[in-house]
């Protein structure tokens, strides 16, 4: 099958031919229709993940997927051949990813059915970013009337978090670059979003909107300690970049170090919100599998939102 692979790290991803995987006991074989890029894919290609995760070469990249169940491994339950599914590859090693024509995934975790009203393309870009955004807001218990600062709002996680926070009735302050990124962020939801220029004096801009500090900070980019100083006493900070409580000593705040856990309940909740129109998957560019190298080049550069890959 065709797949986006690495022969070593660090190196540039390439589309190559590799063996089609077979489902082990308890696994599903999914024929992938759509996938998307995430920060871990970029970090893996750059060699940053090798110190803390096993790498198996040729390493197939990708975590998000959407497609159709092609076969069941022995004892796999809850799904049938032909089911339209989506989710996140959850394995204890890197190398059997979803940027490919086929992927195997455990039937019991990280996979759910695609509900009516959700396109395969949207489902294939929802799992990692959606779960991270939702788990972060839940950890901080963001509620109606609170003020939340989302640092890194133009990325995939941030774009979904802006919508989810606004949907809870929170006042949203978001960081973005002036111009196209700001237009992208303000267009994510019908609710008002206060955008601050992350290339300028973020503190003074945020204080002008929330003089007494914000209730919660979602740290996806930028200086976490500086963002923590913008919280009111007793505030909450969720970091998807590894910030811990020890990094903000001296601040009367609580830090949640986030690892998104895309179980079936979370995936289904997100997909149902997409189906109802309450949540929009921010796919802004889609590449065919053969052009995946260009997709990687565009990640984090000028393209906001999610970059998708069509694998069928």
N, C-alpha and C positions, 0 to 999 in steps of 0.2 A: 504494500500500500504506500501511498505518498504521505509524507509527514514532514513537519518542520523539526529539524534535528540539529544537535550539536555533537561533534565528534570529540570535542575537548572543551575545556573552559580556561580562560576566556576565549571566545571565538564568535564569529558572526553566524547567526542561524542560516540554514540552507534547506531547501526542499529536496528531499532524497527519497529513495525507495527503501523501505524496511519491511520486516516480516509483519503480517497481520497478526495481532494478538489473539490468543484464545482465552475464553473466560475460565478462570479457576473456580473452585467450589465457592458457591455463594456470590458469584459475580455475574454481571450482565455484560454482554458484548453489544455495544451501541454503534450503529452506523452514524457517524457524525455529519450533521448538516451544517451546523454553525458553531463557532467558538469565538473567543475574544482574547485580547492581550491584557495582562495584568502586570503590576510592578514586579512580581516575583519572576516572571519570564525574562524581563529585562535584567534583573539582578542575577539570575542564573547564567545568562549569556555572558555577563560581565565577570563571572567568577566569584560573586559575593556570597553565594549560598553554599559553597562547597565545604565550608568549615563546620556547618551545623546540620547538613542533610546529606544522606548517601546519594551519589550520582551513579546512574547506570547508563553506559554508553553503548550504541548511539542513543543519546538522550532526546526523547521526544518531548517538546515543550508543550505548555498549555494546561490550564485547569478548568476553565469554563467549557461547557459543552451543551449541545442540544441535538437531538436526533431521534432515531427509532431503534428499539430493541431488536437486535438481529438474532441473538441466541442467548440461552441461559446456561450458566454453569451448574454443576450438580448442587442441589439443595437451595438454589436461589429462589426466593419466594417474594410474592407481592407484585410481580410484574409478569407480563406475557409477551411473547414475540409479537412485534407490530405496535407495541405501546410507544406513543410519543413521549419522550422524557427529556429532562434537562437537569443540570446540577454542576457539581464541582468534583474533580478527581481528588480523592482523599486517600493517598497512599503514603506509607512511611519513607518513601524514597522518591527521587526525581528521575524521570526517564520514561515513564509510560503515560505521557500526557495526551491532551485532547486536540492539539493542532495537527490533526491527522484524519484519515478517512474512517478509521475505527478506533475505539477506545474501550477498555474494560474498566468497570467500576463496581465497587461493592453494592449489592442490592439493598443492604440495610442502612446505608449512610451516604449522604451527599447526593441523592438522586430523588426526583419527584416527577409526577406526570405533568405535562404541559396542559394547562386548562384551555378550554375553548376561549377564543378571543385574544390569545397571545401568539404572536408569530414565532417561528423557529429562530429567526434572527435576533429578536428581543430576548428570548429565553436563553440563547447561547451567550449573551453578554450580561446576564443578570446575577449569577450565583455569587461570585467572590465579592464584587463591589456591593451588591445589595445586602448580603449577609453582614459584611463589615460595617456598613452604614447602620443597619438595623440594630445589631448587637451593641454598637457604640452608643446609640441614643438610648437604648434600653438600660445599659449599664449606668448611665447618668440620670436615668428616669426623667428625661426631658418632657416637660408637660406644658399645657396651655398657659400662656401669660409669661413664661420664662424667656430669657434672652440667651440665645446660643450663638457662639462664634464658631464658624466653620472655616478653618484655615486650609486652603487647598481645594476650594469649592469647584474649580473648573475641571477637576479630574473625575474619573468614573465614580469613585466612592463619594466624593464631595457633592457631585451633581445629584446623586440619589439621596444623600443625607439632607441637602437643602429642601428637597421635596417632602421627605418624610417628616422633618422638623416643622416645616410650614403646615403640613397636614395635621400636626398635633396642636396647632395654634400657637407655636412658639414664635417669638420675634427673632428673625434670622439676620445675622451679620455675616457676610461672606467675604473672603479675600480672593481677589482675582486681578489679573493685569488689565489695565484700561484698554478699551477698544473691543475687539471681537470676543475676548474672554468675558468681559463684563456683560456684554450683550447676551452671551450664551447663558450666563448664570441668572440674570434677571428674567430671561425667557423660560426658565424651567418650571415656574409655577405662577398662578394668577395672584398669589399673595405677594406683598411687598417684601423685597429682599434688599437689605442695605449693603451695598458692595463697597469695600475699602481697597485701595490700591496697595498691593503687597510690596510693591517696589518703593513705596514712600514710608512715611512715619506711621506705622500701623497703630502704635499705642495712642497717639493723639487723635487719629481718625476714629478709633473705637471708643475712646473716652468722650468724644463729641456726641456719640450716639447713646452710650451707656455710661454716664459720669460716675456712677457708683460701682461699676464693674459688671461683668456678665455672669450669668448663673452657671453656664456650661461652656466648655471649649472642646471642639472636636479637632484634634491635632493630626492633620494629614500631611502637612508641609510646614516649613519654617522652624523658628527657634522655639522649642517647646517651653523652655524656662521663661522666655519673654512673654509667651502667650499666657502662661500660668499667672503671671503678675497682673493680668487683666481681669482675673476672676475676683468676685466678691469673696469675703471670708466665708468659708464653708462651701465654696463652689466645687464643681466637678469637672475633671478633665479626662477625656478618653483619647488615648494615643494608639494609632495604628502603625507608628514608626518606632516603637520600642521604648518610649519614655516611661520611666518608672517613678514611684514615690520618692526614691532616693535622689532623683534628679532635681527635685523641687523642694528640698529641705528649707524650712523657714517660712513656707507658705501654708496657710490654714486652708488647704484644699485636699481633695481626694483624687488620686490618679488611678485610672483603670487602663491597664496595658491590654490592648485588644488583640485577640486572635479570633477572627470570624469563624463561627462553627456552623456551616451550612447544612444542618440536618433537614429532614423532609418537612418538618413543621415550619421552619423558617423559610425554606424555598417555596412552599405552597402559599404561605402568607404573602410573600413578595409577589408571586405570580398572580395571585388573586387580585392584588391591588393594581397590577398592570392591566389585568382583564377588565376591571371595573372603570379604568380610566383615571384612577386616583394617583397613579405613579407612571412616569414615562421613562423607559430605558433610554439613556442618552447616547445612543449610537450615532456618531457623526461621520464615520467613514467605514466602508466595508471593502475588503480586498479578497480576491479569490486566493485559494491556497497557493497557487503558483507564484503569487506576488507577495508572499508573506514577508520577504526581506524588506520590501518597501513599507509594509505595515509597521515593522519594528523601527524603521528609521523615523517614522512619523510619531511614534509614541513619545509623549512628554515634550515634544518640540513645540509645534504650533497647533496641533489638533486637540481641542478640548474633548471632554466626555470619553466615550468608549470607542475603541477601534476593534471592529469585528472582522472575522475571517470566515468566508464561505468555504466549507470543506467538501461539499457534495460535488 
